[in-house]
Amino acid sequence: MSHYQILNWDSDVFGFGVAKILPEQLNENDLTAALQALKKQNIKLVYWASDSQDAISQKAAQAQQGFLADRKVTYLMSLEHHQITAHGNIIEEYKETTPSEALEFLALQSGLYSRFTADPKISNEIFEKIYKLWIANSTNKQLAQAVLVVKKNQQLAGMITLGDKNKRGDIGLLAVHPDYRGLKIGADLVYAGQAWFAKHGFKQSQVVTQCDNKPACALYEKCGYAIEKIENFYHFWL
């Protein structure tokens, strides 16, 4: 069984070969072998979401000079019997199949703590390309089932994308415009997402964010989520 997978979408975006390591735990010999095999296939960038609690994996990543691009935290909550307290912001579904410039701006805001901004070898141009494609593929329903928004003064003040992953309702992107923060828009978007998931038969909701994104972590915990796992997300440049 192979320890890695070539990522065609990422490779197309970056313009060079990108792959990911599949097991969450590997010793140094197995990680080295996987990276060497990928280098022979002209792969330039390798991702690894590793078990943050496994000392052997962390030692292996550091020995191979992996760049710790993100401490990725997965939040999970049960939607059964969950009480939702909204704050009065009006939520509506974004109906267009292509994103407006305002929606693209919010998508970029959602990625400011991402590993694509943390890694100095990844250009801002690539970061913007990734998140613009992400929101485009959310509005056209390739990556999301719904995009919900809040408007203030005829402007987009916040948005959330909703999909499914591993039979769970999955929050993809979430952002509030800097001009409209402090109005509980983020919380209301999360609550609206939970209601949407429950309506569509999901029993659980999950969201993945960055440990360094303290505001997002605080928001999700306030909205009923608990940490399921934390992974150390490494980038290896070959």
Sequence and secondary structure as in RCSB ss.txt:
>XXXX:A:sequence
MSHYQILNWDSDVFGFGVAKILPEQLNENDLTAALQALKKQNIKLVYWASDSQDAISQKAAQAQQGFLADRKVTY
LMSLEHHQITAHGNIIEEYKETTPSEALEFLALQSGLYSRFTADPKISNEIFEKIYKLWIANSTNKQLAQAVLVV
KKNQQLAGMITLGDKNKRGDIGLLAVHPDYRGLKIGADLVYAGQAWFAKHGFKQSQVVTQCDNKPACALYEKCGY
AIEKIENFYHFWL
>XXXX:A:secstr
  SEEE HHHHHHHTSEEEEE  S   HHHHHHHHHHHHHTTEEEEEEEEETT HHHHHHHHHTT EEEEEEEEE
EEE TT      S  EEE   SS  HHHHHHHHHHTTTSHHHH TTS HHHHHHHHHHHHHHHHTTSS SEEEEE
EETTEEEEEEEEEEETTEEEEEEEEE GGGTTSSHHHHHHHHHHHHHHHTT SEEEEEEETT HHHHHHHHHTT 
EEEEEEEEEEEE 
